[in-house]
């Protein structure tokens, strides 16, 4: 689900960015904030950071006593995040298939797993060219680069990689491969 959240973040700005008047330009603080958010990628309670929508307040800078190379600012800002929740319907693109299931990419999420247990009436098989495919009773196909509409079945936060792992399902109405007129590929 897309959320708009207010965050507080300590931002470290290099002392070399101080201008001749002894002040730090707002652009340097914002640039450092964006770099930190990119490295952070996601937080368990907020989800994936998509973009800063409003800069609310920049606190007074304090020189970091441990290393005099940085000035710390407390920055308040609003940002848009993506937090996948159980029961939410999403869309992803198949990037990998094995006999146990399918791996999808959806927005900033690089690992969305759709298990064979959550694909009713789909059967794994390898075509003559060696290409793995899931084929349904109604002859719909799940293969590499196919767009899939899925429901979030479960989520788990991974602290080591700082991302949210999603278990998907296509059990239900209007879920599964999506046909799009004139579709020639796009990155979701």
C-alpha positions as CSV (number, residue, x, y, z in Angstrom):
1,X,0.0,0.0,0.0
2,X,1.2,3.5,-0.8
3,X,1.6,5.6,2.3
4,X,2.5,9.2,3.0
5,X,4.6,9.3,6.2
6,X,6.4,11.9,8.3
7,X,10.0,11.0,9.2
8,X,12.8,12.4,11.3
9,X,16.3,11.6,10.1
10,X,19.8,12.6,11.3
11,X,21.7,13.8,8.2
12,X,25.5,13.9,8.1
13,X,26.8,16.6,5.8
14,X,30.6,16.8,5.1
15,X,32.3,19.9,6.6
16,X,33.8,20.6,3.1
17,X,30.2,21.6,2.0
18,X,30.3,24.7,4.3
19,X,30.3,27.8,2.1
20,X,32.3,31.0,2.7
21,X,29.6,32.5,5.0
22,X,30.0,29.5,7.3
23,X,26.6,28.1,6.4
24,X,25.6,24.8,4.8
25,X,23.5,25.1,1.7
26,X,20.1,23.5,1.9
27,X,20.9,21.6,-1.4
28,X,23.8,19.8,0.4
29,X,21.6,18.7,3.2
30,X,18.8,17.5,0.9
31,X,21.4,15.7,-1.3
32,X,22.9,14.0,1.8
33,X,19.4,13.0,2.9
34,X,18.5,11.4,-0.4
35,X,21.8,9.5,-0.5
36,X,21.1,8.1,3.0
37,X,17.5,7.1,2.0
38,X,18.9,5.4,-1.1
39,X,21.4,3.4,1.0
40,X,18.7,2.6,3.6
41,X,16.2,1.4,0.9
42,X,13.4,0.4,3.3
43,X,12.3,0.3,6.9
44,X,10.3,-2.5,8.5
45,X,7.5,-0.2,9.7
46,X,7.3,2.1,6.7
47,X,8.3,-0.1,3.7
48,X,10.3,1.1,0.7
49,X,11.1,4.8,0.3
50,X,9.8,6.0,-3.0
51,X,10.4,9.7,-2.8
52,X,10.5,12.8,-0.6
53,X,7.4,14.9,-1.1
54,X,8.0,17.7,1.4
55,X,10.9,19.1,3.4
56,X,9.3,20.3,6.7
57,X,12.2,21.4,8.9
58,X,16.0,21.4,9.1
59,X,17.3,21.6,12.6
60,X,20.5,23.4,13.7
61,X,23.7,21.8,12.6
62,X,26.0,20.2,15.2
63,X,29.5,19.2,14.6
64,X,30.1,15.5,15.1
65,X,32.6,15.3,18.0
66,X,33.9,11.9,17.1
67,X,35.1,13.0,13.7
68,X,35.2,16.7,12.9
69,X,34.5,15.8,9.2
70,X,30.7,16.0,9.4
71,X,27.9,18.3,10.6
72,X,24.7,16.6,11.8
73,X,21.3,18.0,11.1
74,X,18.0,16.7,12.3
75,X,15.6,16.8,9.2
76,X,11.8,16.5,9.3
77,X,10.3,15.5,6.0
78,X,7.3,13.8,4.4
79,X,7.9,10.9,2.0
80,X,5.9,8.4,0.0
81,X,6.5,4.7,0.8
82,X,5.4,1.3,-0.4
83,X,4.5,-1.2,2.3
84,X,3.1,-4.5,0.9
85,X,0.4,-5.8,3.2
86,X,-1.4,-9.1,3.3
87,X,-4.5,-9.2,1.0
88,X,-3.3,-6.4,-1.2
89,X,-3.5,-7.0,-5.0
90,X,-0.4,-6.1,-6.9
91,X,1.2,-6.6,-10.3
92,X,4.6,-8.0,-11.1
93,X,6.8,-9.3,-13.9
94,X,8.2,-12.8,-14.0
95,X,12.0,-12.8,-14.0
96,X,12.8,-16.4,-13.0
97,X,11.1,-19.8,-13.0
98,X,11.9,-23.1,-11.5
99,X,9.9,-26.2,-10.8
100,X,8.9,-25.0,-7.3
101,X,7.6,-21.6,-8.3
102,X,8.1,-18.2,-9.9
103,X,10.0,-15.1,-8.9
104,X,8.5,-11.8,-9.7
105,X,9.7,-8.1,-9.6
106,X,7.2,-5.5,-8.6
107,X,8.2,-1.9,-8.2
108,X,11.1,-1.7,-5.8
109,X,10.6,-5.3,-4.6
110,X,13.1,-7.5,-6.3
111,X,11.9,-10.8,-4.7
112,X,8.3,-11.7,-4.8
113,X,7.8,-15.5,-4.7
114,X,4.8,-17.3,-6.2
115,X,4.9,-21.0,-5.1
116,X,3.4,-23.8,-7.1
117,X,1.1,-24.3,-4.1
118,X,-0.4,-20.9,-4.6
119,X,-0.9,-21.4,-8.4
120,X,-4.0,-23.8,-8.7
121,X,-4.3,-25.7,-11.9
122,X,-0.9,-24.7,-13.2
123,X,1.6,-27.4,-14.0
124,X,5.4,-27.0,-14.6
125,X,6.9,-28.1,-17.8
126,X,10.0,-27.5,-19.9
127,X,9.4,-26.8,-23.6
128,X,11.6,-28.4,-26.3
129,X,13.9,-25.3,-26.4
130,X,14.6,-25.9,-22.6
131,X,12.4,-22.9,-21.6
132,X,10.6,-23.5,-18.3
133,X,6.8,-22.7,-18.3
134,X,3.8,-23.1,-16.1
135,X,0.8,-24.1,-18.1
136,X,-2.8,-24.0,-16.9
137,X,-5.8,-26.2,-17.8
138,X,-7.2,-23.3,-19.8
139,X,-3.8,-23.0,-21.7
140,X,-2.8,-19.7,-20.0
141,X,1.0,-19.5,-19.6
142,X,3.3,-18.2,-17.0
143,X,6.8,-17.7,-18.4
144,X,9.6,-15.2,-18.3
145,X,8.6,-11.5,-18.8
146,X,4.8,-12.3,-18.3
147,X,2.8,-9.7,-16.2
148,X,1.1,-11.4,-13.3
149,X,-1.7,-9.9,-11.1
150,X,-1.2,-11.4,-7.6
151,X,-2.4,-11.0,-4.0
152,X,0.1,-10.6,-1.2
153,X,-0.2,-13.8,0.9
154,X,2.5,-13.1,3.5
155,X,5.4,-10.7,4.1
156,X,8.7,-10.9,6.0
157,X,11.2,-8.2,6.8
158,X,14.8,-9.2,6.1
159,X,17.2,-7.1,8.2
160,X,20.4,-8.3,6.5
161,X,19.3,-7.2,3.0
162,X,17.0,-4.4,4.3
163,X,14.0,-5.4,2.2
164,X,10.6,-7.0,2.5
165,X,10.2,-10.5,1.1
166,X,6.7,-11.2,-0.3
167,X,4.9,-14.5,-0.7
168,X,2.3,-14.2,-3.5
169,X,-0.8,-16.1,-4.5
170,X,-3.0,-16.2,-7.6
171,X,-5.8,-18.1,-5.9
172,X,-8.9,-16.1,-6.5
173,X,-10.8,-14.1,-9.1
174,X,-9.0,-11.8,-11.6
175,X,-5.6,-13.1,-10.5
176,X,-2.9,-14.6,-12.7
177,X,-1.4,-13.7,-16.1
178,X,-2.5,-10.4,-17.5
179,X,-3.0,-9.9,-21.2
180,X,-2.3,-6.4,-22.4
181,X,-3.1,-5.2,-25.9
182,X,0.0,-3.8,-27.6
183,X,2.2,-4.8,-24.7
184,X,5.9,-4.9,-25.7
185,X,7.5,-4.9,-22.2
186,X,7.9,-2.3,-19.5
187,X,9.7,-2.3,-16.1
188,X,7.3,-2.2,-13.2
